[in-house]
Amino acid sequence: MGNCNGLPSSQTQLHSTTADPDTGPGHHPNGLKIDPPGPPRPSSSATSATSSSVGRVLGKPMEDVRNTYIFGRELGRGQFGITYLVTHKYTKQQFACKSISSRKLINRDDVEDVRREVQIMHHLTGHRNIVELKGAYEDRHSVNLIMDLCAGGELFDRIIAKGHYSERAAANLCRQMVTVVHYCHSMGVMHRDLKPENFLFSSSAEDSPLKATDFGLSVFFKPGDVFKDLVGSAYYVAPEVLRRNYGAEADIWSAGVILYILLSGVPPFWGETEQSIFDAILRGHIDFSSDPWPNISSSAKDIVKKMLRADPKERLSAAEVLSKFLIPKKTLQTLADLLYSQIFARFLTG
């Protein structure tokens, strides 16, 4: 336990009722098959013709993203899209562009998923720990989402490099992640795919802030809503998600798994196959005896245990986790002020 090599990538991302078991060339490290096209090509039709057509996803006039941005190297891959480094032609400022191929949006649900992702990112604009959507473009070949560039890379890669974090450093990172969860839940959004790969550092600095990304599986919800679709990533999925009867508490479980990994360097639930991981999650046994847990404080272990309670009703809420980390009241008030300002702005704009 505690070996940095013991932390696996998220081998399987769950979506709907099945997961793609393929591996090999053309696949994302988490097991998702992606064809390897280059950057999105401009429409073969004239720009004037393109701009006069309305996109089926965004519902606004089509616009060629290449008129404004220069595409550079590939930064990463996901289920539907490839993320590129792009540079604004006029300001020379760099951003990340998630390019989603239109031919992968086969049915109405696929289109709705992308449309909802854009809506949610707009809805969550303004939080320092969430990647901000700068613009959305659609042409005949792709939907392109321009976002903050987080040059520091994934939290996953830093965990691999470090092995595990000190309690103080882990608490700082977890506090930022749960602040995101608290804000999302306050805004009626459930992320549903929290994992180290979906938290990015703004810069390479050791104290760089974290930013949550990839809201492709996120949904709007109201208190009391129950979801039954199987989504998420195998090591981080809550037991109630596997039972297809869950609510926003599932995000806290995923954050608890990440905190366990930050402190120990390995996941709390392990298996050689997807099913064996699920079986371990449903059994619920968590190892707090192997190294380095004997050297970790009882208060830190207590937070992890309460975030990973099998019964979601007994699990800590995001606000309760933040109180455990002794978040200053001024900070919580700032979060509340941000929330109310967002709601008021949306009220004014209709």
C-alpha positions in Angstrom: 0.0 0.0 0.0 1.1 3.6 -0.6 3.2 2.8 -3.7 2.6 5.4 -6.4 2.6 2.6 -8.9 -0.5 1.2 -7.2 -2.8 3.9 -8.5 -4.5 2.8 -11.7 -6.0 5.0 -14.3 -9.8 4.9 -14.4 -9.9 1.8 -16.6 -13.6 2.1 -17.4 -15.9 5.0 -17.7 -19.5 3.9 -17.3 -22.2 5.3 -19.5 -25.7 4.0 -19.7 -25.8 0.3 -19.1 -22.5 -0.9 -20.6 -18.8 0.1 -20.7 -16.4 -0.3 -23.6 -14.0 -3.1 -22.8 -11.7 -2.4 -25.7 -8.1 -1.5 -25.2 -5.2 -0.7 -27.6 -4.4 1.9 -30.2 -6.9 4.6 -30.6 -8.2 4.3 -27.1 -8.2 6.7 -24.1 -6.3 5.5 -21.1 -9.6 5.0 -19.3 -10.6 2.5 -21.9 -12.8 4.6 -24.1 -12.5 4.0 -27.8 -11.8 7.2 -29.8 -11.0 7.4 -33.5 -7.8 9.4 -34.1 -8.8 12.3 -36.4 -6.8 15.5 -36.7 -8.1 18.9 -35.6 -11.6 19.7 -36.9 -11.6 20.7 -40.5 -13.4 23.8 -41.7 -16.6 23.3 -43.6 -16.2 22.8 -47.3 -19.0 25.3 -47.9 -18.3 29.0 -47.9 -18.2 30.9 -44.6 -21.2 32.9 -45.5 -23.2 29.7 -46.1 -21.9 28.1 -42.9 -22.9 31.1 -40.8 -26.4 31.1 -42.3 -27.1 27.6 -41.2 -28.3 26.8 -37.6 -26.4 24.0 -35.8 -28.4 21.1 -34.6 -26.6 21.0 -31.2 -26.2 24.6 -30.1 -29.2 25.9 -32.0 -27.4 29.0 -33.2 -25.8 30.0 -36.5 -22.8 27.8 -37.5 -19.4 29.4 -37.1 -16.0 28.1 -38.1 -13.9 28.1 -34.9 -10.7 28.4 -37.1 -11.7 31.9 -38.1 -10.8 32.9 -34.5 -8.4 30.3 -33.2 -5.3 28.5 -34.5 -5.2 24.8 -33.5 -2.1 23.3 -32.0 -1.2 20.0 -30.4 -3.5 17.5 -28.9 -3.9 17.8 -25.1 -6.2 14.8 -24.3 -9.1 12.6 -25.3 -12.5 11.7 -23.9 -15.5 9.7 -24.8 -16.7 12.0 -27.6 -14.1 14.6 -28.0 -10.4 15.5 -28.4 -9.0 18.5 -26.6 -6.5 20.7 -28.4 -4.3 23.6 -27.5 -5.6 26.7 -29.4 -4.3 30.2 -29.8 -6.6 33.2 -30.3 -5.5 34.8 -33.7 -5.6 38.4 -32.4 -4.9 38.4 -28.7 -2.5 35.4 -28.9 -3.9 34.1 -25.7 -3.9 30.3 -25.4 -6.9 28.2 -24.5 -8.0 24.6 -24.5 -10.6 23.5 -27.2 -12.7 20.4 -26.7 -13.6 19.3 -30.2 -16.6 16.9 -30.4 -17.1 15.2 -33.8 -20.6 15.6 -35.2 -20.5 12.1 -36.6 -20.2 10.7 -33.0 -23.4 12.4 -32.1 -25.5 9.5 -33.5 -28.8 9.9 -31.7 -30.9 12.5 -29.9 -29.5 11.5 -26.5 -25.9 12.2 -27.7 -26.9 15.6 -28.9 -28.8 16.3 -25.7 -25.7 15.3 -23.6 -23.5 17.8 -25.4 -26.1 20.5 -25.2 -26.5 19.9 -21.5 -22.8 20.0 -21.0 -22.7 23.5 -22.6 -25.7 24.6 -20.5 -24.1 23.4 -17.3 -20.8 25.0 -17.9 -22.5 28.3 -18.6 -24.6 27.8 -15.5 -21.5 27.3 -13.3 -19.5 30.2 -14.7 -17.6 32.3 -12.2 -16.1 29.8 -9.7 -12.4 29.9 -9.3 -12.1 26.1 -9.1 -14.2 25.3 -12.2 -12.8 25.4 -15.8 -14.6 28.3 -17.5 -16.3 28.0 -20.9 -15.2 30.9 -23.0 -17.2 30.2 -26.1 -19.0 27.5 -28.1 -18.8 27.1 -31.8 -20.5 24.6 -34.2 -19.9 23.9 -37.8 -20.9 20.9 -40.0 -18.1 18.7 -38.7 -17.8 19.4 -35.0 -18.9 21.3 -31.9 -15.9 23.2 -30.3 -15.9 24.3 -26.7 -13.2 27.0 -25.9 -12.2 26.7 -22.2 -9.5 27.9 -19.7 -6.1 26.3 -20.4 -4.9 24.5 -17.3 -1.1 24.2 -18.0 -0.4 22.3 -14.8 -1.9 19.0 -15.9 -4.1 16.4 -14.2 -4.2 15.7 -10.5 -3.9 12.1 -11.5 -0.4 12.7 -12.9 0.8 14.5 -9.7 -0.5 11.7 -7.5 1.5 9.2 -9.7 4.6 11.4 -9.4 4.3 11.9 -5.6 3.0 8.5 -4.5 0.8 10.2 -1.9 0.4 13.5 -0.2 0.9 14.8 3.3 -2.3 15.3 5.4 -2.0 19.1 5.1 -1.5 19.0 1.3 -4.3 16.4 0.8 -6.6 18.5 3.0 -5.9 21.6 0.8 -6.7 19.7 -2.4 -9.8 18.0 -1.0 -11.1 21.3 0.3 -10.9 22.7 -3.2 -12.6 19.7 -4.7 -15.4 19.7 -2.1 -15.8 23.4 -2.6 -16.7 22.6 -6.2 -19.1 19.9 -5.1 -20.8 22.3 -2.7 -21.1 25.0 -5.3 -22.4 22.6 -8.0 -25.0 21.1 -5.6 -26.1 24.6 -4.5 -26.6 25.4 -8.2 -28.6 22.2 -8.8 -25.8 20.3 -10.7 -24.5 16.8 -10.0 -21.1 16.1 -11.6 -21.3 12.3 -11.6 -17.7 11.7 -12.8 -15.4 13.1 -10.2 -11.9 11.5 -10.4 -8.3 12.8 -10.4 -8.3 12.9 -14.2 -11.1 15.5 -14.1 -9.2 17.9 -11.8 -6.6 20.1 -13.5 -4.0 22.4 -12.1 -4.0 26.0 -13.4 -0.2 26.0 -13.6 2.8 23.8 -12.7 3.3 25.6 -9.4 3.2 23.4 -6.4 0.4 25.6 -4.8 -1.5 26.0 -8.1 -5.3 26.0 -7.7 -7.3 23.0 -8.9 -10.1 23.3 -11.5 -12.8 20.8 -12.1 -13.5 19.9 -15.7 -15.4 17.5 -18.0 -19.1 18.0 -17.2 -20.1 15.6 -20.0 -22.0 13.3 -17.6 -23.3 16.0 -15.3 -27.0 16.7 -14.9 -29.3 19.2 -13.4 -31.2 18.0 -10.3 -33.6 19.1 -7.6 -33.6 17.9 -4.0 -35.2 14.5 -3.8 -34.5 13.6 -7.4 -33.5 9.9 -7.9 -31.3 8.8 -10.9 -31.1 5.3 -12.2 -28.6 5.4 -15.1 -25.2 3.8 -14.6 -22.6 6.5 -15.1 -19.1 7.4 -13.7 -15.7 5.7 -13.6 -15.2 2.3 -12.0 -12.9 3.1 -9.1 -14.9 6.2 -8.0 -18.5 5.1 -8.5 -20.7 5.0 -5.4 -22.5 1.8 -4.3 -25.9 3.3 -4.8 -25.0 4.2 -8.4 -24.3 0.5 -9.0 -27.7 -0.2 -7.5 -29.2 2.4 -9.9 -30.9 4.4 -7.2 -28.9 7.5 -6.3 -28.8 11.3 -5.8 -26.2 14.0 -5.3 -24.6 12.2 -2.4 -22.8 10.1 -5.0 -20.4 13.0 -5.7 -19.3 13.0 -2.0 -18.5 9.3 -2.3 -16.3 10.0 -5.3 -14.5 12.9 -3.5 -14.0 10.5 -0.6 -12.3 8.0 -2.8 -10.0 10.7 -4.2 -9.1 11.8 -0.6 -8.3 8.2 0.3 -6.0 8.0 -2.7 -4.4 11.4 -1.9 -3.5 10.1 1.6 -2.4 6.6 0.7 -1.6 6.5 -3.1 -3.9 3.6 -3.8 -7.7 3.3 -4.3 -9.8 2.0 -1.4 -11.6 -0.5 -3.7 -9.4 -2.7 -6.0 -10.0 -5.4 -8.5 -8.5 -6.9 -11.6 -11.8 -6.6 -13.6 -14.6 -4.1 -13.6 -16.9 -6.5 -11.9 -14.4 -7.3 -9.2 -14.1 -3.5 -8.5 -17.9 -3.3 -8.3 -18.0 -6.3 -5.9 -15.4 -4.6 -3.6 -17.4 -1.4 -3.6 -20.6 -3.2 -2.7 -18.8 -5.2 0.1 -17.7 -1.9 1.5 -14.5 -3.0 3.3 -12.0 -0.2 3.5 -8.4 -0.9 4.6 -7.1 1.5 7.2 -4.5 -0.8 8.7 -1.8 -1.0 5.9 0.9 1.5 5.5 0.7 4.6 5.6 -2.6 4.6 7.5 -1.1 3.9 11.0 0.7 7.2 10.6 -2.3 9.2 9.5 -4.3 11.1 12.1 -7.6 9.7 13.4 -9.3 13.0 12.4 -8.3 12.5 8.7 -9.4 8.8 8.8 -12.7 9.9 10.3 -13.4 12.3 7.4 -12.6 9.6 4.9 -14.8 7.1 6.7 -17.8 9.5 6.8 -17.4 10.4 3.2 -17.4 6.7 2.3 -20.4 5.6 4.3 -22.4 3.0 2.3 -25.7 4.6 3.2 -25.9 7.9 1.3 -28.2 9.4 4.0 -25.5 8.9 6.6 -22.7 10.4 4.4 -21.3 13.8 5.1 -22.7 16.6 2.9 -20.3 18.9 1.1 -20.9 21.7 3.7 -20.2 19.2 6.5 -16.9 18.1 4.8 -15.9 21.8 4.5 -16.7 22.4 8.1 -14.4 19.5 9.0 -11.6 21.2 7.2 -12.3 24.4 9.3 -13.2 26.6 6.3 -13.3 30.1 7.6 -16.8 31.6 7.8 -15.7 34.4 5.6 -14.9 31.9 2.8 -18.3 30.2 3.2 -19.9 33.6 3.0 -18.0 34.4 -0.1 -19.3 31.2 -1.7 -22.8 32.1 -0.6 -22.4 35.6 -2.1 -21.2 34.1 -5.4 -24.2 31.7 -5.5 -26.7 34.5 -4.9 -25.1 36.8 -7.4 -25.3 34.0 -10.0 -28.9 33.5 -9.3 -29.7 37.2 -9.3 -27.8 37.7 -12.6 -29.8 34.8 -14.2 -33.1 36.4 -12.9 -32.2 39.7 -14.5 -31.3 38.2 -17.9 -34.3 35.8 -17.9 
